[in-house]
Amino acid sequence: FFFSSRRRHTRSASVSWARRCVQETASMVSLYSLTSRMNNICFFGLIMLGIMGAGNFLTGYMTPKEVHPKFAFQSFTHFIHQSLTECEDAQIAFDLNADLSKLFDWNTHLIFVWISVEYTHGRSERNQMTIWDKRILRSKPEDHIINLTNSTCKYSITDVYKRMGHLKGKVYFNYEHMPIIGINYKERVEIGEIQIPKSYFGSKPIETIRRKKRKVAQQMTNLNYL
């Protein structure tokens, strides 16, 4: 009894149990600190945002959405040989009616729409080019219905091999759904055909301006010689 040791208390089961309780209580105090609580709250919030975002995307993605555009080819405005780029150049006039309102839901950011023309010939198995496009925002419902009458191309139909004459081309209506959260998806619908003219006709304004400039320059040169 009179001779004590430093390890005397650890040899008693009750004293060792009490010491372990004190140590575990100290560790629990550090576990429930302010930083650990904030970490738990942020982690739980991120998990819930991820679950809600996935549910938001799936409910919008699984909803059946179909577009039935109506396309009417009017005429070719020109079909020429572009001297600047050394390729054939053609443009068309067309009518287009399409109701895109069914494509928009609570997860839609915008719809990108474009019209493409595809044709084949001996030098190239697949020629695809865009002739018209538009970005349609959910915040502008007045643009959700497309109604074009006798509209011209934004971009020309071109061919570097100069073998486009007298070919048939298929016209496609394409759109890409860009959601707020989730992945993009694309769809395309065949809406018509066009018959490219066999011979050149018409001229683009830029070609007409170049011809006038060359003509004026030639006249000025002739005057200088007189």
Number of C-alpha atoms within 10 A of each C-alpha: 3 4 4 8 7 6 8 9 13 12 9 10 10 10 13 13 11 10 14 11 12 12 10 10 12 11 11 11 9 11 12 11 10 9 11 12 12 12 11 11 11 12 12 12 12 12 11 12 12 13 11 12 15 13 12 16 18 13 12 17 17 8 11 8 12 12 16 13 16 14 19 16 17 15 15 18 15 18 25 18 20 18 10 7 10 13 16 21 23 26 21 22 16 17 15 18 15 16 16 21 16 12 19 19 14 12 20 19 16 19 22 15 19 17 21 19 21 17 19 16 13 8 10 11 8 10 15 15 16 18 18 17 17 13 13 19 17 19 11 9 12 11 16 19 13 16 13 13 13 14 15 19 18 12 15 18 22 23 19 13 13 14 17 24 16 11 14 17 19 16 23 20 24 18 22 16 20 18 20 15 14 15 10 11 11 12 12 15 15 16 17 15 17 19 14 20 16 12 10 14 13 12 16 15 9 9 15 12 11 11 12 12 12 12 12 12 12 12 11 11 11 10 9 8 6 5
